[in-house]
């Protein structure tokens, strides 16, 4: 995972490490082995750089999914 973080930093990728591993790195004991990253969803250039450095590791490129605001989401009546 260190290689990935170094590659993200070298490429200038904007990301945030969250979850158990982020807590572990700040000194809290955690036994979770997964790594959770938040990548800003509306930064196309950032996503393009991320796809470039991950192209040999993933089968399908990461894409931006536009989420609708709760204000514009359809409402349902029951």
Buried (B, 14 or more C-beta within 10 A) or exposed (E): EEEBBEBBEEEEBBBEBEBBBBBBEEEEEEEEEEBEBEBEBEBEEBBEBBBEBBEEEEEEEEEEEEEEEEEEEEEEEE
